[in-house]
Amino acid sequence: MKKRALLIIMIFMAAAMCACSSKVRKETDMEAGNGSKQEIMTNDNAEIDMNVFAAGIKVEGVRNEAEADSKTDNTDSGPETANKNGDTQSDPAADIVDGGIEERCPTIYETTRDNVSYGEFIHDTYYSETCGMERGCSILLPADYSEDKKYPVLYLLHGIFGDEYSFSGDKNNKIREIITNMAADGIIGETILVCPNMYATSDPAQKPGFDSESVKPYDNFINDLINDLMPYIEEKYAVLTGRENTCLAGFSMGGRETIFITLSRPELFGYVCAISAAPGIVPTKDKFMAHEGQISESEMKFAEDATEPNVFILCCGTRDSVVGTYPKQYHELLEANGAAHIWYEITGADHDNNAIKSGLYNLLKQIAYDKSKTHER
Ligand code: FER
């Protein structure tokens, strides 16, 4: 009988220890994007699933109700054009280059096609003087990549808690399909996509989090990108250099750094898109933390004599549950300070792949439009 009582006490103790350690994990574990359910508490005591960061809330390849509400017609595959036999055929390239923003990436660009070859993401490393260590990046080369050609480059920056695998590891963002299908249709040139690790720390033990110290390596990424990664990519791969051939885009934390990098070094990037940009460029306090701000509100503009990007897009879903209206506030600040840009909202999109697909598609579409004006496409 005594033995049985002892056993019951031991079981109770073990159960209590388990519950305790899972609570510690919930509050301290900052790893995200591995599919397991981990949560973080905001200052208003709301629980947020950690997997919403890095590469967005996961939405499957099906269109949701909110999308059906959206005014954009996703099934439109372009205007009907008559060929010389009088038959009508769809020519997507004919209408894509009209300069208009479409809230949703059309289905024809995000769908895998049988007659198109898609490249595979590769992983590479480079030495970062900025961080004093070897760092990784994922790279999507066109399927028929050849050293005999030269390609424009798009640097794509992930969200908080992410790394160089955040985009390549999520098949639902359709980045590979969009970039390859648009090139296959001749809308854009074949493009090399580079997905870096944006956490530019010199301390391998440092981890991201919602406090000023833990966020600093993201703000340091500008140095790693410009002084280490871009020179490495330009030396190792067959890339076209210069702002006309160098594009920058980012999601959330990556969107915030995209704006900061663009305002700081606008002469380097001809085509830019900040998707669902996170707060903290200017001082503020949101549900996650107080932000000191990278710059003041009056500095949220290009320098007087700056070479500005040909295309600078800011966008966000109307139902973004993580960054809310911060992207809109950035737009309003840029507008008040006279910095040219395109702003649009994606009806019904959350902090998710619908926003990512939309931003990427519209950036590439604007590149096509801009190049069509100067016949460079
Ligand atoms: C914040 C809110 C959102 C913040 C970062 C984010 C550092 C980033 C979200 C994401 O990358 O998905 O206050 O502060």
Residues whose N, C-alpha, C, O or C-beta is under 5 A from the ligand:
A	BS01	FER	V52 F53 A54 G159 I160 V215 F251 S252 M253 A278 P279 D286 F288 M289 V322
